[in-house]
Amino acid sequence: MVCGMIALSAPAQIDSPSASGLPSRSSAERASAIRSVSLRGPAGRLEAVLNEGATGSKGAIDVPFAALVCHPHPVFGGTMHNKVVYHTMKVLNDPKWGFGWPVLRFNFRGAGLSEGVHDGQAEVDDVLAALDWLHHEFACPVVVAGFSFGAAMALAACCRSTRTSQITNPTPDLLALIALGLPMQVDRRMYDYSFLRAATIPKLFLSGDHDQFASPDELARVVASAADPKQLILIPGADHFFTGRLEPMQQSIAGWLAEQLS
């Protein structure tokens, strides 16, 4: 491990559920219900769906944790139905992975049926609106995950206050952050993650070692500058979209979360 970085060098093993020590993928579990949700966002209504937890509870009873997953760049077709977002939701929601939590996904402003117009930075407030909804619905600690643009917005929303430019924790009930395919530069925009230096929330940075929008060296520098606790995992042979490597991605998320809860 270097600066919290792990390169998964045995793809054949991580593809095997028995090798991971996680619950068997063949165990039969009841699928959770899906509920359409309308969030009050700062730019108007935000379209969202909630995959309810294993108990089917609609309140705080029997729900130890909840989760939020944020989608990639809407200008390039990203929505809450993106395959990486969906497979991340399955890890957090499906009991066969060992969690079974309620998971909220939403469309950023201007995407899908969400109102408003894409901004590129104000979407941080969309994340905060989703977190506010989860807080009032479940009143329990939350795991926040995001893919690509959604990872950048999730980190910014959870690790700093955009209104005061001071490092804060606007979500004191936050359990952990998962940044999937964190971008360094997209369409001439350079992303700044300097705020992570004071962000002491547990953080997982999970990317492919062939990511088109962030090299392993660039990711390592960002992770090295971030406050502890943190971990960088690189999936061998995976590109930005984890093409053909979604199961190793899921295994990595589940394994890291299990460590945070132990």
Secondary structure, DSSP 4 states (H G I P E B T S, - for coil): -BTTEEE---HHHHT-HHHHTSPPTT---PPPPEEEEEEEETTEEEEEEEE--TT--SSSTT---EEEEE---GGGT--TT-HHHHHHHHHHH-GGGT----EEEEPPTTSTT--S---SSTHHHHHHHHHHHHHHHH-S-EEEEEETHHHHHHHHHHH--TTT-S---S-TTEEEEEEES--SEETTEEP--GGGGG--S-EEEEEETT-TTS-HHHHHHHHHHSPSSEEEEEETT--TT-TT-HHHHHHHHHHHHHHHH-
